[in-house]
Amino acid sequence: MSLLVAIEGADGAGKATAAENVKAALLARGLSATVISFPRYKDTVGGVTLGEFLSGRMPVPVTPQAAAVLYGLDRFESVAVIAEAAKAHDVVVFDRYIPSNMVYQASKVKPEESVALMRWIYALETEAFAVPAPDLSIYLDTPLDAAQRLMKLKDKRSYTDRQYDEHEADMALQRAVRLNYSAIAELGLSGPWRTVQTIKDDQLRAPLEIASEIVDLVIHRLCELRDHKSASQIASRA
């Protein structure tokens, strides 16, 4: 049984670094793991189109619902890739996953419409597109000022030459994203959530320290699911 783990957070939260460090730490503990990053900008129709959108090259307006479909399409085209990874590894770590789509699009509508839109996106991806839901979502809680510093250190992206893409440059969106991540975690939308603070005593925590905390949460969740499966098997034989 493979555990699907979504590493989530606003832009600049350190998701890519955390995902790779978590993979390395899991391998060191004897578990097989891999990382899949979304969007897959060069590998899917959805991903290529999202690159155009985020770079500001889209010639037509993109509504939150249309953007949600594009992000979902990227994962719909990746269902076989996800299944192969889950078959081959104990843990599949996602650098952004379904919750990211839910939160970002919900941050573009009125606050009173956000939860309904997040539920709609979750159903779109998991039901209409048959994308597997995460078994655990980790929210990297990073204050906006720290995230802005980290965004400046990002490597050059494949889809834009600009320092910030359309989402990263929108500070109002970035603030709303943080509020919606807190809401989605509190409501438990898209499965169980755990929050990991990336700042301690006004200082950015060491990446390996953050990864170690996440790995402990992942292993705990693995044990929970395996215990539940064993209990179900025993019950079915009774």
N, C-alpha and C positions, 0 to 999 in steps of 0.2 A: 504494500500500500504506500503510495507516494503522498507526501504532504505538499499542498500548494500554498505558498506563502507570498503575500503581496507586501512589498515595501512601499509605503505611501508617504506623501508629504508634499508641501507646496514647493515651488521652484526654489532651488538653493538649499534644500533641506539635507542634501547629502545622500540621496537614495541610491545612486549608482555605486558610490563608494561603499555604502553599507551593504548593498547586495553582494558585491564581489568579496568583501571581507567576511560576510556571513558564509558564503560558499566555501571560502578557504578554511574557516574555523570548523565547519561541519566536516569537511574532508579530513581535517586533522583529528577529529574525534571518531573517524572510521565510518562516517556516513557518506554515501554518494550524493552529490548535489550539482545542480547546474543553474545558470542564470538566463532568463529570457527578458529582454528589455522591450518595452512598448513606448511609443509606436515603433514599428519595424519600417523605418522610413524608406529603405531601399528594396524591401522584399515583398510588399503587398500593394495592391491598388489603393487600399485605404491609407497605407503608410505614405506612399508617394504623394497622394492628394493632400494629406495632412501637412506634409513638408511645404507644399505650396501655400497652404492656408497660414501656417505659423510664420512663414517667411514674409507674409504680406503680399504675396504675388497672386492671390486668388482674385480673379476679375469680377466676382459677384459677391454680394453679402452672404455670410454664413450664419444662420440662426443657431441657437444652442441645440435645438433638436436635430438639425442637419449635421452639426459637428458631432453630436452624440452618435449618429448613425455611422459617420466616417470612422470614429474611434472604435466603435463596435465592429465595423466591417474589417478593420485591421486585425482584430482578434478572431473574427469569424474565419478569415482566410488563414489563420494560424492554429486552428483547432487541432489539425493533425500534428503539427509541430509540438503543441502542448502535450498531446496524448503520447507521442513518442518519448518526450522528455520524462513524463510521469512513469512510463513503463520502464525506463532505464535507470531512474534515480530514486533515492529515498525522499529527497526534498527538491522541489522545483521552486526557485526564488524568482519572483517577478519584480523588476524595476519598473514600477507603475503597472496597474492592472485595472480591472473593472471599476473599483472605487474611485480611481483618478478621473475617469470619465464622468461618473456621477457627480463628484464634487465640483469639478471645473465648470461643467455646463450649468449646474445649479447656482453657481456664483454669478451667472450672467442674467439671471431672472430676478423678479421681485422676491424678497425673503419669504413671503407667504406662499410662494409657488415652488420653493426649492425642494421641499421634501417630496412632493408629488412628482416632480421631475426626476429626482434621484430614484424613486421607486420605479418609474417608467423605464429609465435607462437600465436598471438592474434586470427588469423583466425582458427588455429588448435583447440584452446580451446573453443572459442565462437561459431564457426560454426560446425566443425566436432564433437566436444565433447559436444556441447550444454550447456556449462557452462555459467551461466548468467554473463554478464559484470557488473563491479562495477558502481554504480551511482555516486560515489565520491571516489577519491583516495587521500590519505594524505601522502605526502613525509616528513618523519622526517629527516631533514638535520643535520647530525652530523659529525663533522670533524673526520678524521681517528684516530688521536691521542687520542681523547676522546672516540671514539668507542672501541679502543683497551683496554683502562682501564675498560670499561663496560663489554667487553667480558670476562675478567678475573673474573668477579663477577657472571657469569652465573651459574645457578644450573646445576647439573649433568644431561646430556641428556640421553634419553632412548636408543639411537643408537650408542653411542661411550663413551669410558672411557677417551678419550683424552681431553685436555683442549680446543683445537681448532679442528674443523672438516676440511675437505679438502678445503672448500670455505673460512673459517675464517683464515686459515693459509697462504693463498695466498695473499700477500699484493698487488701485481700487479693487481690481480683480484679485490680486494677491492677498489683500486683507480679507476679502470675502471667502476666499479659498480656505484660509486658516479657520475662520468661524465655521464653515461647513464641514471641515474635517473633524472638528471637535463635536459637531452635531451628529455626524454620521457614526462616529465612534460611540457616543453616548446612547444613540438609538439602537445600536447594534445592527445597522443596515449592512448587508453584504457579509453576514457571518460575524464570528467573534473578533474583537479588536483588542489590541494592547497598545498603549502609548509609551514611547521612549523619548525622554527629554534629551536633546542634543547639547543643551547649555547647562552648566553647573557653576554656581558662584560667579556668574557673569563671564564665564570662559567656555569656549567650545570644547566639549569633551573629546578625548582622543578617539579616533575612528575605531581602533581595535577594542576600546572599552565599550563603545556603542554596539559593536558587532557581538561582543561577548554577551551582553545583556539580551540581545535579540536571539542569539543561539540558545540561551537558557529557556527563553519563551517557546522557541520552536521545538526543542526537545520535550518540554513539558506538554505541549500540544500533541506531539507524536505519541507520547505515553498515554495521554487521555484517549485518543482515538483507538489505539491498539487495545487498551483495557476495555473500551466499549465494544470493540469487535469481538474480543474473547468472551465477554459476558453474553453477547448476543448469540454466539455460537453455542455456548453452554446451554442457554435458554432454549435454543431451537432443538437441542438433543434431549431436553427433559421431557 
